[in-house]
Amino acid sequence: MANAFDPYREALVVEQHTIWPDEYEDWSPADRERVEAMLHAAAEDVAELDYLRQHTGFARVITVTPADLERVSAI
């Protein structure tokens, strides 16, 4: 289950990861990088967000959803 956006953990994020569903495997690396940058820049708006505890802080993990893609395509 995804976590809610947490400003405390956000301040301690040291890594960013993005999980892409199989249906988007044909996207180019450049398109994926562009979308990932937009999603991580507005992490409070994504549909599926997790924080993984690490020794030095947290890793933010965003799972891409169709709703996220629709939102960033309007930008």
N, C-alpha and C positions, 0 to 999 in steps of 0.2 A: 504494500500500500504506500502511496506517495505521501511525503511529508508536506506540510504547509510551509510557505516561505517564512524564513526565520531570520530577522535582521542580525541577531547575535551570531548565528552560525555563518551568515553571509560575510560578516567581518573577518571570519577565520578561514574562509575558503582559500585553499592553496593549490587546488587542482580543479579542472573542469573536464567533464566527460559527457559525451552525447551518445545515446543509443538510438540507432535508426532501425525501424521495422524493415523486414525483408522487402516489402513492396516498394521501397525507395532505393533499392540496391543499384538501379540503373542511373541514378543521379551522378553527375560529374563531381569530382572532388572539389572543384571551385564553387559549385552551387551549394554543396554541403557545408563548406567552410563559411560561406556567406550567411547561410541560414543559422548555423551554429553560433556565429558571432552575434547575430540579432537576438537569438533566444537567450543566450547567456547574459547579454547586456540588459535584458528585461526579465530576469529570472522570476520575478514576482508574478508575472502574467502567464507562465507556462502551466500546462495541464498536469504534467507528471514530473514532479521534482523530488529528488531524494538527496540526503546528505549522508555521506559515509565518513565516520570518525577515523582519523588517521593520527599518527604520532604528533604531527606538527600542526594539525588543524582539521579541516574538513575538505572532502571532495564533493563538489556539486555534480550531480548526475541528472541530466534531463533526458527523458524519453520523448522523442518527437511524435506528435500526434497530428492527425489531419486538422484539428482546430488550431494548433500552433502554426501550421503552415499557412492556413487561410489568413490568420491574423498578421503574420509577417509579410505575406504577399501583398497586403494592402498598404504596406509602408513604402 
